[in-house]
Amino acid sequence: MVKPSTNDLTELLKGAPAGDDEAAAFVRRRADDILRPTGALAVLDDLAVWVARWQAAEQPAVARPEAIIFAADHGVTAEGVSAYPAEVTGAMLGAFESGRASISVLAEVAGADVRAVDVGVGRPTGNLRVEPALDTKRFGEAWHAGRDAVAGSDADLLVFGEMGIGNTTPAAAVTAAILGRSADETVGRGTGIDDEARAKKVAIVDEALVRIAHVVDPLEVLAEVGGAELVAIAGATVEARVRRIPVLLDGYIATAPVLALDAADHRAVEHVRAGHRSAEPGHRLALERLGLEPLLDLDLRLGEASGAMAAVPLVTAACRLVTEVPTFAEFFGPAD
Amino acid sequence: MVKPSTNDLTELLKGAPAGDDEAAAFVRRRADDILRPTGALAVLDDLAVWVARWQAAEQPAVARPEAIIFAADHGVTAEGVSAYPAEVTGAMLGAFESGRASISVLAEVAGADVRAVDVGVGRPTGNLRVEPALDTKRFGEAWHAGRDAVAGSDADLLVFGEMGIGNTTPAAAVTAAILGRSADETVGRGTGIDDEARAKKVAIVDEALVRIAHVVDPLEVLAEVGGAELVAIAGATVEARVRRIPVLLDGYIATAPVLALDAADHRAVEHVRAGHRSAEPGHRLALERLGLEPLLDLDLRLGEASGAMAAVPLVTAACRLVTEVPTFAEFFGPAD
């Protein structure tokens, strides 16, 4: 798949195996018998069942979690949508690579690896207010960079993160377009802009929405008003689906491409759960549409996969809680 | 302090050092300069500041977290308030000690130790419906068992858990009495009882509330309708306050004694934050009174310190995020 097309996505998903219902049922039964009142840790039981289904394993485990962070620059920063200069994107890429970023610490606590993938630092996309962010060639590049990153991973749980100064603007545009919402409902304060700057951001997203009013295909929406790291996350998510690797969703920007995938073909996102709900108002709307209840709700708004990574220890624990704690029968001996 | 008396508690707290505002301010300043947008991880910054204040350390750390679980039996189980037989309390004590309980796994994920302290397994308290749960001697014993457990710990973050079949009934009674609420508002479903059993539990708590209507001192309330593990948690919480060890609060039962302490003398609980909000309706009321916003809200209802322990990695990460991630100046070099 090289062009933004739902038909091509659906074709690709035809070859993808379904989730393993038997492994899921096995873990569900075991969870109900474990040495604690049934349902006392129901949310964690559900997490373990989810991991079992997508790992196709009766012993679900988070032994090799990994964050893959896609970084890119955005033409729309020329409009002054961010409180930070675009050069910060490249600098942060260096911080990820040298293990000195916030995600580095969160990943260490979670026992996870971090990989940063440059999908367009120093090569800003088109200014989504007036032109397509990504043409077909650039879309295909970013999409395959996402797929390749996952194909080269041996992770058993994946978190996709992003870094790109200005990228709450494409996230807001994609979210508004997919949900049929106004820019005012999906534009937040990003890294910390004031009322005036926010009003300008709303106007830019409004112009973009008018510009693409004729676009029907959700993946074309992603190309028109998204960004290279958003497209890479879409490709990575689909590759994880094909390989049956569960994906824990980060915040607003990482969720926008998943929203587009869901609108295109729901099967593309069946393996996704929400790590956290961010402070951005549009993220709440996106999670509602996806029907996902986040594990954390702490108003985090950093990106870098940080919110999802903060939730990874809960998934690790959930898997260990159903595999390592004995059942009542194992602990007390079988009933006569 | 051997008898349940607010005067004695206030006397004890006179000797307790205040939180370290300078260490807290240092960490706050550093958090604002760190290589991420100011406030992007505000909830985690606040956690680190809290730990710094009570560890009196400019480098807050969760290197030795510990769960101390107090286990006891309850006379009120004779009324059939629980779905499980009272003998389960002792069996679970064995599971904690052998590292085979749910808390054992959650603690391993969090890098924490677990200690179980027997404060009355096989020695049920009085039936709170008709008589004081703990007389003065028993209160003093449990209180000092709690204090001693903390005095013997080298933890830098503490979580207090409980195990005691039937103990949502004393939790509901204490919570209702302290908050001036009805039994109907504070009695939930515990480990999983039906409507009929819940109605019976409400009636029992109502009788207890009438019986102690004349009791004014919150610590006397705790003795009258609490339980040995609840009193031990109160003593442990106060000892942690005296030693300036931050305490992360578990669920409904562990919160009830903290509610009583808060009503007696708020200084006793200044060092406490909420780990999670449980599925029990009374827990929401208790956290509101304490003014605490929980880190997790996952409808967990196991006890054993499990909900708070699930949140410990967030506190660990919060401390590392302010101490290990460079500031903008450290990363980019000082501005000219």
HADDOCK unambig.tbl for C-alpha pairs under 7 A between the chains (distance, minus, plus):
assign (segid A and resid 37 and name CA) (segid B and resid 191 and name CA) 5.76 0.50 0.50
assign (segid A and resid 40 and name CA) (segid B and resid 300 and name CA) 5.70 0.50 0.50
assign (segid A and resid 40 and name CA) (segid B and resid 301 and name CA) 4.86 0.50 0.50
assign (segid A and resid 40 and name CA) (segid B and resid 302 and name CA) 5.04 0.50 0.50
assign (segid A and resid 41 and name CA) (segid B and resid 300 and name CA) 5.06 0.50 0.50
assign (segid A and resid 41 and name CA) (segid B and resid 301 and name CA) 6.61 0.50 0.50
assign (segid A and resid 41 and name CA) (segid B and resid 302 and name CA) 6.66 0.50 0.50
assign (segid A and resid 43 and name CA) (segid B and resid 298 and name CA) 6.33 0.50 0.50
assign (segid A and resid 100 and name CA) (segid B and resid 325 and name CA) 5.78 0.50 0.50
assign (segid A and resid 100 and name CA) (segid B and resid 326 and name CA) 6.93 0.50 0.50
assign (segid A and resid 101 and name CA) (segid B and resid 325 and name CA) 6.01 0.50 0.50
assign (segid A and resid 102 and name CA) (segid B and resid 321 and name CA) 6.19 0.50 0.50
assign (segid A and resid 102 and name CA) (segid B and resid 325 and name CA) 6.10 0.50 0.50
assign (segid A and resid 105 and name CA) (segid B and resid 317 and name CA) 6.95 0.50 0.50
assign (segid A and resid 105 and name CA) (segid B and resid 320 and name CA) 6.71 0.50 0.50
assign (segid A and resid 105 and name CA) (segid B and resid 321 and name CA) 6.36 0.50 0.50
assign (segid A and resid 106 and name CA) (segid B and resid 317 and name CA) 5.93 0.50 0.50
assign (segid A and resid 109 and name CA) (segid B and resid 313 and name CA) 6.96 0.50 0.50
assign (segid A and resid 109 and name CA) (segid B and resid 317 and name CA) 6.24 0.50 0.50
assign (segid A and resid 191 and name CA) (segid B and resid 37 and name CA) 5.79 0.50 0.50
assign (segid A and resid 296 and name CA) (segid B and resid 296 and name CA) 6.44 0.50 0.50
assign (segid A and resid 298 and name CA) (segid B and resid 43 and name CA) 6.32 0.50 0.50
assign (segid A and resid 300 and name CA) (segid B and resid 40 and name CA) 5.70 0.50 0.50
assign (segid A and resid 300 and name CA) (segid B and resid 41 and name CA) 5.06 0.50 0.50
assign (segid A and resid 301 and name CA) (segid B and resid 40 and name CA) 4.86 0.50 0.50
assign (segid A and resid 301 and name CA) (segid B and resid 41 and name CA) 6.60 0.50 0.50
assign (segid A and resid 302 and name CA) (segid B and resid 40 and name CA) 5.05 0.50 0.50
assign (segid A and resid 302 and name CA) (segid B and resid 41 and name CA) 6.66 0.50 0.50
assign (segid A and resid 310 and name CA) (segid B and resid 314 and name CA) 6.66 0.50 0.50
assign (segid A and resid 313 and name CA) (segid B and resid 109 and name CA) 6.96 0.50 0.50
assign (segid A and resid 314 and name CA) (segid B and resid 310 and name CA) 6.65 0.50 0.50
assign (segid A and resid 317 and name CA) (segid B and resid 105 and name CA) 6.94 0.50 0.50
assign (segid A and resid 317 and name CA) (segid B and resid 106 and name CA) 5.92 0.50 0.50
assign (segid A and resid 317 and name CA) (segid B and resid 109 and name CA) 6.24 0.50 0.50
assign (segid A and resid 320 and name CA) (segid B and resid 105 and name CA) 6.71 0.50 0.50
assign (segid A and resid 321 and name CA) (segid B and resid 102 and name CA) 6.19 0.50 0.50
assign (segid A and resid 321 and name CA) (segid B and resid 105 and name CA) 6.36 0.50 0.50
assign (segid A and resid 325 and name CA) (segid B and resid 100 and name CA) 5.77 0.50 0.50
assign (segid A and resid 325 and name CA) (segid B and resid 101 and name CA) 6.01 0.50 0.50
assign (segid A and resid 325 and name CA) (segid B and resid 102 and name CA) 6.11 0.50 0.50
assign (segid A and resid 326 and name CA) (segid B and resid 100 and name CA) 6.91 0.50 0.50
